[in-house]
Amino acid sequence: MITYLDCWIRAASALFAQALAGEPQLVEGLPKPLGAGAFGFAATLGGDQQGSFSVLVDGAALEAPLVGEGMDQKAGWAEILREVAEAAAGDLLAQTGRPCRVEKFEPIDSEPKVSRAFQLKAGDRSWALLVKDDVCAAAKEDPAADPSATPAGARSDSKPVSADEALPPASLSSGMELLLDVELEASLRFGCREMPLGEILDLGPGDVVQLDRHVADPVDLIVGDKIVARGEVVLVNGNFGLRVTEVAAPKKRLETIRCLF
């Protein structure tokens, strides 16, 4: 069974080689004490997979410098390890269908127990990484054990249910079932900007075009000319992906294939 640790190893191997100086390789090794100045971070995970995942890095890695000259090395490592943690969560969802997310990411000083040990190797130099994996499947609640549990399809506040919410996914007309295998092109929109033609013609390599969207804002998933979902960008096996955080109502999503009728 694929675990979060398996996904973390894949994501770390890809991102370390891409983002760190010297394109270091991540290889498994034997646990050994870390020297002075060791630092680390812990990700708290939620969803179908829950728990804590900690990574400790040899303090000598701050002297390399692996995250680039003139950079705050510890801050750079924090950003890279956060990206690895989020990419692993996205990979786990893609591989198994089990949703998992990073709910909290914070620095730690030490970790008394270690699950796996790795070496980050670049040429004739190497740095130790220690991993503590406390991530496991979330316990499933038994609705029958809670007499106050709300039955499936009902609302505890007794508010009327809309037609979109009341319609179960399986209750499709025969005509609609014929469309389920139709392939549609989907794209991500990070932002947009209106520019005069003169500015567009003056663009050259190295120019930067500022978009109308902040880096923390969700990106749009576009099908046809409709926004069907929004979410945050993640890395999955070295490729960009989208972790969906909100979706349009079913009727709105069906409007994207109106041209087929």
Secondary structure, DSSP 8 states (H G I E B T S, - for coil): ---HHHHHHHHHHHHHHHHSTT--EEEEE------TT-EEEEEEEEESEEEEEEEEE-GGGGGTTTT-TTS-HHHHHHHHHHHHHHHHHHHHHHHH---EEEEEEEEES--S--SEEEEEEETTEEEEEEEEEEEEE-----GGG-TT---TT--TT-----HHHHS-TT---HHHHTTTT----EEEE-------HHHHHT--TT-----SS-TTS-EEEEETTEEEEEEEEEEETTEEEEEEEEE--HHHHHGGGGGG-
